[in-house]
Amino acid sequence: MNPGPPALDLVDETFIVVPPSTIAAAFADPAAWRRYWPDLSLQVYTDRGDKGLRWTVTGALVGTMEVWLEPVLDGTVLHYFLRATPSGPGGAPRTLAPRELRREFDRRARAAKHLALELKHVLEDGREPGIPPRSADLGTTD
């Protein structure tokens, strides 16, 4: 039986002025996933290294999620995809009223952008696009 398309199909993109490997490190530790998505259980089904991760999602949602790290200019575009359906007892898909579904979509979209902007703030550490990293960032001395 085909359950149909996911109720939530969320896409977000954020440019971060660090290499993909720096962002990949932020997602490498499964303990971080619990902080980022506290109501979801994630199981990696594709580890793409510095290109990101793909997960199956269970818990409050059932579906898939992906973080794709695309090198662009002097940084990385963090692409975030969530394709999932709210779940009920036993993990079965649950249908929400249109208003509830819109609220859930907005909540998940805001959480995704908050996470991306938090990573941007921490990882960039004040560096602006087009400005070379400080020599300390490169592991060299002046």
SEFI-10325 format. One record per residue: residue number from 1; x, y, z of N, C-alpha, C, O in turn; chain. Coordinates in nm, 4 decimals, decimal comma, always signed. Example, Ala and Ser with C-alpha at 12.3 -4.5 7.8 and 13.67 -1.06 7.14 Angstrom:
BEGIN
 resi   n_east  n_north     n_up  ca_east ca_north    ca_up   c_east  c_north     c_up   o_east  o_north     o_up chain
    1  +1,3190  -0,5690  +0,7800  +1,2300  -0,4500  +0,7800  +1,3200  -0,3300  +0,7800  +1,4236  -0,3319  +0,8465     A
    2  +1,2850  -0,2250  +0,7080  +1,3670  -0,1060  +0,7140  +1,2900  +0,0030  +0,7870  +1,3409  +0,1138  +0,8039     A
END
This chain:
BEGIN
 resi   n_east  n_north     n_up  ca_east ca_north    ca_up   c_east  c_north     c_up   o_east  o_north     o_up chain
    1  +0,0833  -0,1174  +0,0000  +0,0000  +0,0000  +0,0000  +0,0879  +0,1240  +0,0000  +0,1771  +0,1360  +0,0841     A
    2  +0,0648  +0,2162  -0,0922  +0,1405  +0,3402  -0,1027  +0,0749  +0,4456  -0,0154  -0,0412  +0,4798  -0,0378     A
    3  +0,1473  +0,4991  +0,0854  +0,0869  +0,5965  +0,1757  +0,0648  +0,7330  +0,1114  +0,0027  +0,8192  +0,1734     A
    4  +0,1128  +0,7556  -0,0095  +0,0973  +0,8841  -0,0752  +0,2123  +0,9775  -0,0443  +0,3061  +0,9408  +0,0265     A
    5  +0,2050  +1,0984  -0,0976  +0,3151  +1,1931  -0,0762  +0,3217  +1,2392  +0,0693  +0,2218  +1,2342  +0,1411     A
    6  +0,4397  +1,2839  +0,1122  +0,4520  +1,3315  +0,2503  +0,3690  +1,4578  +0,2712  +0,3521  +1,5376  +0,1789     A
    7  +0,3184  +1,4753  +0,3903  +0,2388  +1,5936  +0,4218  +0,3265  +1,7180  +0,4292  +0,2815  +1,8280  +0,3972     A
    8  +0,4515  +1,7008  +0,4714  +0,5462  +1,8121  +0,4816  +0,6576  +1,7926  +0,3797  +0,7226  +1,6880  +0,3772     A
    9  +0,6795  +1,8923  +0,2967  +0,7877  +1,8893  +0,1984  +0,8601  +2,0227  +0,2110  +0,8236  +2,1214  +0,1470     A
   10  +0,9626  +2,0237  +0,2943  +1,0297  +2,1467  +0,3336  +1,1690  +2,1527  +0,2734  +1,2427  +2,0542  +0,2761     A
   11  +1,2051  +2,2691  +0,2189  +1,3371  +2,2928  +0,1619  +1,3888  +2,4245  +0,2174  +1,3150  +2,5227  +0,2245     A
   12  +1,5162  +2,4266  +0,2569  +1,5786  +2,5491  +0,3042  +1,7221  +2,5531  +0,2534  +1,7859  +2,4491  +0,2370     A
   13  +1,7728  +2,6748  +0,2285  +1,9111  +2,6931  +0,1852  +1,9708  +2,8112  +0,2600  +1,9066  +2,9151  +0,2754     A
   14  +2,0943  +2,7946  +0,3064  +2,1646  +2,9013  +0,3765  +2,3105  +2,8975  +0,3351  +2,3732  +2,7916  +0,3374     A
   15  +2,3657  +3,0142  +0,2965  +2,5070  +3,0242  +0,2602  +2,5887  +3,0487  +0,3865  +2,5591  +3,1392  +0,4645     A
   16  +2,6915  +2,9672  +0,4054  +2,7792  +2,9790  +0,5214  +2,9229  +2,9886  +0,4706  +2,9656  +2,9058  +0,3902     A
   17  +2,9970  +3,0879  +0,5165  +3,1313  +3,1144  +0,4662  +3,2349  +3,0280  +0,5394  +3,3223  +3,0788  +0,6096     A
   18  +3,2225  +2,8979  +0,5209  +3,3195  +2,7991  +0,5689  +3,3184  +2,6839  +0,4694  +3,2220  +2,6687  +0,3945     A
   19  +3,4233  +2,6024  +0,4670  +3,4231  +2,4870  +0,3761  +3,3209  +2,3811  +0,4187  +3,2832  +2,3748  +0,5357     A
   20  +3,2762  +2,2983  +0,3245  +3,1798  +2,1927  +0,3574  +3,2244  +2,1029  +0,4720  +3,1413  +2,0592  +0,5516     A
   21  +3,3535  +2,0745  +0,4819  +3,4017  +1,9855  +0,5885  +3,3735  +2,0417  +0,7274  +3,3512  +1,9659  +0,8217     A
   22  +3,3743  +2,1738  +0,7404  +3,3467  +2,2360  +0,8704  +3,2012  +2,2147  +0,9101  +3,1712  +2,1857  +1,0259     A
   23  +3,1117  +2,2293  +0,8136  +2,9692  +2,2080  +0,8424  +2,9419  +2,0596  +0,8636  +2,8639  +2,0224  +0,9513     A
   24  +3,0060  +1,9746  +0,7834  +2,9875  +1,8296  +0,7981  +3,0235  +1,7855  +0,9395  +2,9585  +1,6975  +0,9958     A
   25  +3,1264  +1,8463  +0,9965  +3,1671  +1,8107  +1,1327  +3,0570  +1,8429  +1,2339  +3,0429  +1,7735  +1,3346     A
   26  +2,9793  +1,9479  +1,2074  +2,8699  +1,9846  +1,2986  +2,7581  +1,8808  +1,2985  +2,6824  +1,8707  +1,3950     A
   27  +2,7477  +1,8041  +1,1906  +2,6444  +1,7016  +1,1796  +2,6977  +1,5600  +1,2011  +2,6204  +1,4642  +1,1983     A
   28  +2,8280  +1,5456  +1,2224  +2,8891  +1,4128  +1,2319  +2,8513  +1,3374  +1,3585  +2,8417  +1,2147  +1,3565     A
   29  +2,8298  +1,4082  +1,4677  +2,8032  +1,3438  +1,5957  +2,6535  +1,3185  +1,6132  +2,5758  +1,4139  +1,6187     A
   30  +2,6115  +1,1922  +1,6220  +2,4692  +1,1638  +1,6418  +2,4090  +1,2306  +1,7659  +2,2886  +1,2557  +1,7692     A
   31  +2,4899  +1,2597  +1,8669  +2,4378  +1,3294  +1,9853  +2,3888  +1,4697  +1,9484  +2,2960  +1,5212  +2,0107     A
   32  +2,4506  +1,5315  +1,8477  +2,4074  +1,6645  +1,8028  +2,2680  +1,6569  +1,7404  +2,1904  +1,7517  +1,7515     A
   33  +2,2359  +1,5469  +1,6759  +2,1053  +1,5349  +1,6104  +1,9931  +1,5508  +1,7112  +1,8905  +1,6116  +1,6808     A
   34  +2,0117  +1,4968  +1,8309  +1,9090  +1,5048  +1,9355  +1,8889  +1,6508  +1,9782  +1,7772  +1,6925  +2,0090     A
   35  +1,9990  +1,7282  +1,9797  +1,9868  +1,8714  +2,0116  +1,9164  +1,9459  +1,8985  +1,8322  +2,0321  +1,9237     A
   36  +1,9506  +1,9128  +1,7740  +1,8931  +1,9825  +1,6592  +1,7456  +1,9467  +1,6375  +1,6637  +2,0333  +1,6068     A
   37  +1,7133  +1,8191  +1,6538  +1,5777  +1,7694  +1,6277  +1,5341  +1,6808  +1,7438  +1,5337  +1,5584  +1,7304     A
   38  +1,4974  +1,7400  +1,8574  +1,4729  +1,6626  +1,9810  +1,3565  +1,5643  +1,9738  +1,3545  +1,4671  +2,0494     A
   39  +1,2601  +1,5864  +1,8855  +1,1448  +1,4966  +1,8793  +1,1549  +1,3942  +1,7665  +1,0582  +1,3240  +1,7368     A
   40  +1,2733  +1,3861  +1,7036  +1,2909  +1,2930  +1,5924  +1,4009  +1,1923  +1,6237  +1,4980  +1,2236  +1,6926     A
   41  +1,3842  +1,0718  +1,5723  +1,4885  +0,9693  +1,5772  +1,5394  +0,9525  +1,4347  +1,4615  +0,9315  +1,3417     A
   42  +1,6701  +0,9621  +1,4188  +1,7295  +0,9595  +1,2850  +1,8183  +0,8376  +1,2682  +1,8899  +0,7975  +1,3599     A
   43  +1,8121  +0,7800  +1,1501  +1,8969  +0,6673  +1,1134  +1,9605  +0,7011  +0,9785  +1,8899  +0,7191  +0,8793     A
   44  +2,0928  +0,7098  +0,9748  +2,1623  +0,7428  +0,8499  +2,1405  +0,6310  +0,7489  +2,1597  +0,5135  +0,7799     A
   45  +2,1002  +0,6687  +0,6274  +2,0974  +0,5692  +0,5207  +2,1963  +0,6033  +0,4104  +2,2257  +0,5184  +0,3263     A
   46  +2,2490  +0,7274  +0,4089  +2,3575  +0,7630  +0,3185  +2,4458  +0,8664  +0,3865  +2,4012  +0,9769  +0,4175     A
   47  +2,5713  +0,8298  +0,4094  +2,6703  +0,9238  +0,4613  +2,7558  +0,9666  +0,3430  +2,8319  +0,8868  +0,2883     A
   48  +2,7432  +1,0922  +0,3043  +2,8131  +1,1433  +0,1871  +2,9381  +1,2223  +0,2263  +2,9909  +1,2992  +0,1460     A
   49  +2,9853  +1,2032  +0,3502  +3,1067  +1,2716  +0,3947  +3,0870  +1,4225  +0,3943  +2,9921  +1,4740  +0,4535     A
   50  +3,1776  +1,4930  +0,3268  +3,1704  +1,6394  +0,3216  +3,0561  +1,6907  +0,2340  +3,0376  +1,8118  +0,2216     A
   51  +2,9799  +1,6003  +0,1735  +2,8632  +1,6418  +0,0949  +2,7340  +1,6304  +0,1745  +2,6286  +1,6728  +0,1271     A
   52  +2,7403  +1,5736  +0,2954  +2,6217  +1,5703  +0,3807  +2,5735  +1,4322  +0,4179  +2,6416  +1,3320  +0,3962     A
   53  +2,4532  +1,4295  +0,4751  +2,3918  +1,3069  +0,5256  +2,2464  +1,2967  +0,4799  +2,1794  +1,3968  +0,4545     A
   54  +2,2007  +1,1733  +0,4705  +2,0590  +1,1446  +0,4477  +2,0132  +1,0505  +0,5573  +2,0815  +0,9538  +0,5911     A
   55  +1,8942  +1,0812  +0,6131  +1,8418  +1,0020  +0,7240  +1,6998  +0,9538  +0,6949  +1,6256  +1,0165  +0,6193     A
   56  +1,6634  +0,8405  +0,7567  +1,5227  +0,8073  +0,7713  +1,4805  +0,8684  +0,9045  +1,5593  +0,8741  +0,9989     A
   57  +1,3575  +0,9134  +0,9109  +1,3062  +0,9861  +1,0267  +1,1898  +0,9097  +1,0868  +1,0988  +0,8674  +1,0154     A
   58  +1,1929  +0,8919  +1,2191  +1,0792  +0,8395  +1,2939  +1,0625  +0,9269  +1,4179  +1,1441  +1,0151  +1,4445     A
   59  +0,9588  +0,9020  +1,4910  +0,9286  +0,9837  +1,6082  +0,8051  +1,0669  +1,5790  +0,7015  +1,0128  +1,5403     A
   60  +0,8150  +1,1977  +1,5972  +0,7009  +1,2864  +1,5714  +0,6656  +1,2922  +1,4237  +0,5532  +1,3267  +1,3871     A
   61  +0,7632  +1,2578  +1,3383  +0,7417  +1,2534  +1,1933  +0,7927  +1,1204  +1,1407  +0,8762  +1,0554  +1,2038     A
   62  +0,7421  +1,0804  +1,0249  +0,7897  +0,9612  +0,9557  +0,8230  +1,0029  +0,8133  +0,7386  +1,0576  +0,7424     A
   63  +0,9474  +0,9764  +0,7718  +0,9873  +1,0130  +0,6365  +1,1376  +1,0147  +0,6215  +1,2079  +0,9296  +0,6761     A
   64  +1,1872  +1,1139  +0,5458  +1,3305  +1,1274  +0,5221  +1,3727  +1,2729  +0,5415  +1,2927  +1,3662  +0,5332     A
   65  +1,5026  +1,2870  +0,5679  +1,5601  +1,4194  +0,5845  +1,7003  +1,4153  +0,5243  +1,7666  +1,3117  +0,5258     A
   66  +1,7445  +1,5300  +0,4711  +1,8774  +1,5370  +0,4120  +1,9402  +1,6721  +0,4401  +1,8732  +1,7753  +0,4396     A
   67  +2,0708  +1,6691  +0,4647  +2,1539  +1,7878  +0,4669  +2,2541  +1,7680  +0,3541  +2,3349  +1,6752  +0,3575     A
   68  +2,2484  +1,8569  +0,2529  +2,3400  +1,8507  +0,1388  +2,4288  +1,9733  +0,1467  +2,3792  +2,0854  +0,1584     A
   69  +2,5598  +1,9532  +0,1405  +2,6570  +2,0608  +0,1523  +2,7210  +2,0847  +0,0164  +2,7972  +2,0017  -0,0330     A
   70  +2,6890  +2,1992  -0,0435  +2,7354  +2,2321  -0,1784  +2,8418  +2,3414  -0,1718  +2,8127  +2,4530  -0,1288     A
   71  +2,9666  +2,3104  -0,2144  +3,0687  +2,4144  -0,2166  +3,0309  +2,5231  -0,3180  +3,0006  +2,4936  -0,4336     A
   72  +3,0332  +2,6481  -0,2734  +3,0027  +2,7621  -0,3608  +3,0969  +2,8759  -0,3231  +3,1045  +2,9154  -0,2068     A
   73  +3,1692  +2,9288  -0,4233  +3,2635  +3,0379  -0,4017  +3,3536  +3,0082  -0,2824  +3,4225  +2,9062  -0,2816     A
   74  +3,3545  +3,0958  -0,1812  +3,4433  +3,0746  -0,0667  +3,3702  +3,0163  +0,0531  +3,4133  +3,0332  +0,1671     A
   75  +3,2598  +2,9477  +0,0275  +3,1819  +2,8903  +0,1359  +3,1018  +2,7698  +0,0904  +3,1409  +2,6967  -0,0007     A
   76  +2,9883  +2,7514  +0,1566  +2,9041  +2,6339  +0,1340  +2,7576  +2,6733  +0,1415  +2,7177  +2,7503  +0,2288     A
   77  +2,6782  +2,6205  +0,0502  +2,5337  +2,6324  +0,0650  +2,4865  +2,5083  +0,1393  +2,5038  +2,3954  +0,0935     A
   78  +2,4261  +2,5326  +0,2556  +2,3670  +2,4264  +0,3360  +2,2235  +2,4087  +0,2871  +2,1377  +2,4934  +0,3117     A
   79  +2,1987  +2,2981  +0,2178  +2,0638  +2,2650  +0,1703  +2,0024  +2,1695  +0,2719  +2,0665  +2,0737  +0,3151     A
   80  +1,8789  +2,1963  +0,3093  +1,8079  +2,1128  +0,4056  +1,6765  +2,0686  +0,3421  +1,6004  +2,1512  +0,2918     A
   81  +1,6504  +1,9391  +0,3448  +1,5273  +1,8832  +0,2899  +1,4602  +1,7969  +0,3966  +1,5256  +1,7144  +0,4604     A
   82  +1,3326  +1,8156  +0,4152  +1,2538  +1,7315  +0,5047  +1,1282  +1,6905  +0,4293  +1,0484  +1,7751  +0,3891     A
   83  +1,1114  +1,5609  +0,4106  +0,9922  +1,5053  +0,3447  +0,9343  +1,4032  +0,4413  +0,9831  +1,2907  +0,4514     A
   84  +0,8303  +1,4438  +0,5119  +0,7787  +1,3566  +0,6173  +0,6320  +1,3849  +0,6450  +0,5757  +1,4849  +0,6004     A
   85  +0,5732  +1,2944  +0,7192  +0,4330  +1,3032  +0,7591  +0,4266  +1,2925  +0,9112  +0,4978  +1,2110  +0,9700     A
   86  +0,3427  +1,3733  +0,9756  +0,3259  +1,3580  +1,1206  +0,2839  +1,2150  +1,1538  +0,2119  +1,1498  +1,0781     A
   87  +0,3311  +1,1687  +1,2691  +0,2968  +1,0320  +1,3084  +0,2152  +1,0327  +1,4364  +0,2219  +1,1250  +1,5176     A
   88  +0,1388  +0,9273  +1,4507  +0,0552  +0,9095  +1,5685  +0,1049  +0,7918  +1,6495  +0,2223  +0,7557  +1,6411     A
   89  +0,0169  +0,7316  +1,7279  +0,0548  +0,6155  +1,8101  +0,1126  +0,5034  +1,7243  +0,0594  +0,4701  +1,6184     A
   90  +0,2223  +0,4463  +1,7721  +0,2856  +0,3361  +1,6999  +0,3607  +0,3787  +1,5759  +0,4074  +0,2938  +1,4999     A
   91  +0,3734  +0,5095  +1,5536  +0,4450  +0,5593  +1,4369  +0,3648  +0,5615  +1,3082  +0,4196  +0,5908  +1,2019     A
   92  +0,2362  +0,5310  +1,3157  +0,1525  +0,5334  +1,1952  +0,1325  +0,6777  +1,1498  +0,1201  +0,7674  +1,2331     A
   93  +0,1291  +0,7008  +1,0190  +0,1031  +0,8359  +0,9689  -0,0283  +0,8909  +1,0236  -0,1274  +0,8192  +1,0368     A
   94  -0,0258  +1,0190  +1,0546  -0,1428  +1,0848  +1,1122  -0,1815  +1,2023  +1,0234  -0,0957  +1,2799  +0,9811     A
   95  -0,3091  +1,2151  +0,9956  -0,3586  +1,3255  +0,9144  -0,3916  +1,4443  +1,0044  -0,4621  +1,4313  +1,1045     A
   96  -0,3386  +1,5608  +0,9658  -0,3684  +1,6830  +1,0394  -0,4661  +1,7680  +0,9598  -0,4684  +1,7629  +0,8368     A
   97  -0,5461  +1,8455  +1,0298  -0,6330  +1,9425  +0,9635  -0,5439  +2,0439  +0,8918  -0,4308  +2,0661  +0,9349     A
   98  -0,5912  +2,1055  +0,7847  -0,5085  +2,2007  +0,7087  -0,4427  +2,3084  +0,7955  -0,3256  +2,3404  +0,7749     A
   99  -0,5140  +2,3631  +0,8896  -0,4571  +2,4662  +0,9758  -0,3440  +2,4094  +1,0622  -0,2398  +2,4729  +1,0782     A
  100  -0,3651  +2,2894  +1,1179  -0,2615  +2,2254  +1,1998  -0,1389  +2,1915  +1,1153  -0,0256  +2,2077  +1,1606     A
  101  -0,1614  +2,1448  +0,9938  -0,0519  +2,1099  +0,9039  +0,0301  +2,2346  +0,8697  +0,1531  +2,2291  +0,8665     A
  102  -0,0372  +2,3460  +0,8443  +0,0331  +2,4713  +0,8141  +0,1176  +2,5165  +0,9344  +0,2311  +2,5613  +0,9176     A
  103  +0,0621  +2,5044  +1,0544  +0,1381  +2,5395  +1,1749  +0,2610  +2,4501  +1,1903  +0,3692  +2,4978  +1,2246     A
  104  +0,2439  +2,3205  +1,1650  +0,3564  +2,2272  +1,1748  +0,4631  +2,2611  +1,0710  +0,5826  +2,2602  +1,1008     A
  105  +0,4187  +2,2910  +0,9486  +0,5134  +2,3296  +0,8433  +0,5902  +2,4549  +0,8854  +0,7129  +2,4587  +0,8753     A
  106  +0,5192  +2,5568  +0,9320  +0,5839  +2,6816  +0,9742  +0,6807  +2,6571  +1,0892  +0,7910  +2,7117  +1,0907     A
  107  +0,6399  +2,5758  +1,1849  +0,7265  +2,5451  +1,2996  +0,8547  +2,4767  +1,2539  +0,9636  +2,5129  +1,2983     A
  108  +0,8425  +2,3787  +1,1661  +0,9601  +2,3058  +1,1158  +1,0479  +2,3968  +1,0297  +1,1705  +2,3888  +1,0369     A
  109  +0,9864  +2,4834  +0,9484  +1,0639  +2,5753  +0,8637  +1,1424  +2,6738  +0,9502  +1,2597  +2,7000  +0,9234     A
  110  +1,0793  +2,7275  +1,0522  +1,1483  +2,8210  +1,1424  +1,2613  +2,7515  +1,2182  +1,3684  +2,8092  +1,2370     A
  111  +1,2379  +2,6298  +1,2609  +1,3411  +2,5544  +1,3326  +1,4608  +2,5258  +1,2408  +1,5757  +2,5345  +1,2842     A
  112  +1,4339  +2,4918  +1,1149  +1,5416  +2,4650  +1,0195  +1,6248  +2,5907  +0,9963  +1,7477  +2,5844  +0,9952     A
  113  +1,5589  +2,7044  +0,9777  +1,6319  +2,8290  +0,9542  +1,7075  +2,8711  +1,0798  +1,8199  +2,9205  +1,0708     A
  114  +1,6469  +2,8522  +1,1966  +1,7152  +2,8856  +1,3222  +1,8441  +2,8038  +1,3359  +1,9487  +2,8583  +1,3712     A
  115  +1,8368  +2,6738  +1,3080  +1,9544  +2,5882  +1,3159  +2,0617  +2,6358  +1,2184  +2,1784  +2,6478  +1,2555     A
  116  +2,0226  +2,6630  +1,0937  +2,1190  +2,7059  +0,9924  +2,1846  +2,8390  +1,0316  +2,3058  +2,8548  +1,0172     A
  117  +2,1062  +2,9328  +1,0801  +2,1625  +3,0625  +1,1183  +2,2494  +3,0524  +1,2438  +2,3470  +3,1260  +1,2582     A
  118  +2,2139  +2,9618  +1,3339  +2,2979  +2,9390  +1,4516  +2,4331  +2,8813  +1,4098  +2,5373  +2,9243  +1,4592     A
  119  +2,4310  +2,7835  +1,3184  +2,5570  +2,7284  +1,2679  +2,6374  +2,8357  +1,1953  +2,7590  +2,8443  +1,2122     A
  120  +2,5710  +2,9163  +1,1159  +2,6365  +3,0252  +1,0436  +2,7076  +3,1180  +1,1415  +2,8246  +3,1509  +1,1221     A
  121  +2,6382  +3,1598  +1,2456  +2,6955  +3,2511  +1,3446  +2,8178  +3,1897  +1,4127  +2,9213  +3,2551  +1,4257     A
  122  +2,8061  +3,0664  +1,4555  +2,9145  +3,0010  +1,5290  +3,0322  +2,9678  +1,4372  +3,1471  +2,9963  +1,4710     A
  123  +3,0043  +2,9079  +1,3218  +3,1116  +2,8595  +1,2353  +3,1850  +2,9714  +1,1625  +3,3065  +2,9640  +1,1439     A
  124  +3,1123  +3,0751  +1,1210  +3,1779  +3,1861  +1,0514  +3,2618  +3,2699  +1,1476  +3,3635  +3,3267  +1,1078     A
  125  +3,2204  +3,2777  +1,2719  +3,2937  +3,3524  +1,3741  +3,3283  +3,4938  +1,3264  +3,4403  +3,5408  +1,3465     A
  126  +3,2317  +3,5613  +1,2634  +3,2492  +3,6991  +1,2193  +3,3079  +3,7163  +1,0805  +3,3134  +3,8291  +1,0315     A
  127  +3,3518  +3,6101  +1,0149  +3,4094  +3,6211  +0,8806  +3,3001  +3,6542  +0,7807  +3,1910  +3,5974  +0,7860     A
  128  +3,3292  +3,7456  +0,6900  +3,2339  +3,7846  +0,5869  +3,2713  +3,7212  +0,4536  +3,3882  +3,6898  +0,4312     A
  129  +3,1729  +3,7017  +0,3634  +3,2038  +3,6471  +0,2309  +3,3073  +3,7334  +0,1596  +3,3025  +3,8562  +0,1672     A
  130  +3,4012  +3,6685  +0,0901  +3,5029  +3,7391  +0,0133  +3,6232  +3,7825  +0,0936  +3,7243  +3,8221  +0,0355     A
  131  +3,6158  +3,7765  +0,2247  +3,7285  +3,8124  +0,3107  +3,8047  +3,6845  +0,3426  +3,7458  +3,5894  +0,3942     A
  132  +3,9345  +3,6800  +0,3129  +4,0089  +3,5571  +0,3413  +4,0058  +3,5233  +0,4897  +3,9994  +3,6131  +0,5735     A
  133  +4,0101  +3,3953  +0,5226  +4,0153  +3,3576  +0,6640  +4,1421  +3,4122  +0,7278  +4,2445  +3,4275  +0,6613     A
  134  +4,1345  +3,4414  +0,8568  +4,2540  +3,4844  +0,9304  +4,3557  +3,3712  +0,9275  +4,3195  +3,2544  +0,9132     A
  135  +4,4818  +3,4062  +0,9411  +4,5862  +3,3034  +0,9371  +4,5650  +3,1991  +1,0465  +4,5996  +3,0824  +1,0284     A
  136  +4,5077  +3,2409  +1,1609  +4,4792  +3,1450  +1,2690  +4,3774  +3,0420  +1,2235  +4,3815  +2,9270  +1,2674     A
  137  +4,2842  +3,0829  +1,1340  +4,1831  +2,9899  +1,0832  +4,2447  +2,8855  +0,9927  +4,1906  +2,7762  +0,9762     A
  138  +4,3595  +2,9202  +0,9337  +4,4259  +2,8271  +0,8414  +4,5296  +2,7406  +0,9110  +4,5894  +2,6528  +0,8489     A
  139  +4,5511  +2,7654  +1,0408  +4,6491  +2,6883  +1,1142  +4,7919  +2,7352  +1,0911  +4,8867  +2,6616  +1,1185     A
  140  +4,8080  +2,8589  +1,0401  +4,9410  +2,9151  +1,0173  +4,9597  +3,0361  +1,1059  +4,8650  +3,0852  +1,1673     A
  141  +5,0812  +3,0828  +1,1119  +5,1082  +3,2036  +1,1895  +5,1589  +3,3118  +1,0955  +5,2103  +3,2837  +0,9873     A
  142  +5,1430  +3,4363  +1,1395  +5,1907  +3,5494  +1,0568  +5,3390  +3,5683  +1,0696  +5,3954  +3,6583  +1,0073     A
END
